[in-house]
Amino acid sequence: MTDTTSTILIVDDDPTLLRLLRMLLQQEGYRVVAAESAERALALLQTERPQLLITDLRMGGMDGLALFEAVRLSCPLLPVIILTAHGTIPDAVQATRKGVFGFLTKPYEAGALLEEVRRALLTGPELPAERHDCPIITRNPAMRTLLDEACAVAATDVSVLVTGETGTGKELLAQTIHDWSPRSGRPFLAVNCAAIPEQLLESELFGHVRGAFTGAVRDHEGLFRAAGGGTVFLDEIGDMPLALQGKMLRVLQERRVRAVGATRDVDVDVRIVSATHRDLEVEIAAGRFREDLFYRINVVILHLPPLARRRDDIPLLVQHFLGTLAGKYRKAMAGVSEAAMDLLVRAPWPGNVRQLFNVLEKCVALATTPVIPESLVERALNRPVEELASFDDARRAFECEYLSQLMRLTQGNVSQAARLAKRNRTDFYALLARHRLEPAAFKGE
């Protein structure tokens, strides 16, 4: 029996085959979650954290390849094995070209399937949810996918660009990537490119020699040399002066730096993680950011969603922050009242996670009871609370996004999209018209 706690999601519309596959995998020690349809599998992915998906190809409604396409959008690192009794060479070629891990025909040999399962599980990174050293508190599906990607990229040495609004936790994610990387035993050094004047920023990054400028009374090695073997985090790189961008490009291309006032270059061995809240493509168009530097720093882009897009994390963050703040202020804090939590969940949070922490710190500092009341949260927020969308508005928004996703998936093929949605074409056209979605707009996407 395999010694593993890996979770495998299996999908088949034949109850007998689904049961047999579950038994085979459970006998090997895997945790198995079963779905009788692709649509049910997509719903389960909102709550489950499988390390592998095994699906039948031909099913009523959404088929295995369509399920793979949908899964790739939300869980791009999840390996997928497709099983089918209708396997053909064209099917296998199409599947593997799209990125499907494995393609086996039924009836399959148990040994061959289990070997494919073991190979698939070995390809995936260790999930952050199972890591004891994951500092980012979340249960949000988009954030969990982001952490999966961060975990995968941490094992490599590629440059990473972290984007997101102010206060979303870009430096924490950069630190996490460093801590999960082979460079974790070396320094992680950060600099805010927007907070330091140009001449001082050049010296801070590249170093200077004694006498290079007024006040340079001794040699300074700079962050790139000081972080030798480790990671340099360039926060707000979108605000870096153009003159320095050219020198930064040279560092990335040649892995060499020249200190201010020096006459020779020095080799450096660092990984670079950058971050910005700006749209760098807009900055490039405006002539404020170098296009060649942009392509050097964004080998992998990780986008942190704003807190308003991950409201399901707010209760978890509140509990975590209250524990931290209770120790800081030496107060016994039991939590927040139900009404106070409602306010926190509905607030707009323009300052994101950082603002949430600040609001809770104000509340803890002023609290006279173990449970923070609604009135204290209102005072700390000091702004109107945004109302959540009504059920009808939320349903309309979901319906529009669902239809758009189907049309993107089928590249504007209304007949195929209607089949996936289990609607006749007339009803489906009516739904598209209700949301003013034109099939032609999705062709060729």
Order of alpha helices (4+ residues) and beta strands (2+ residues): beta-alpha-beta-alpha-beta-alpha-beta-alpha-beta-alpha-alpha-beta-alpha-beta-alpha-alpha-beta-alpha-beta-beta-beta-alpha-alpha-beta-alpha-beta-alpha-alpha-beta-alpha-alpha-alpha-alpha
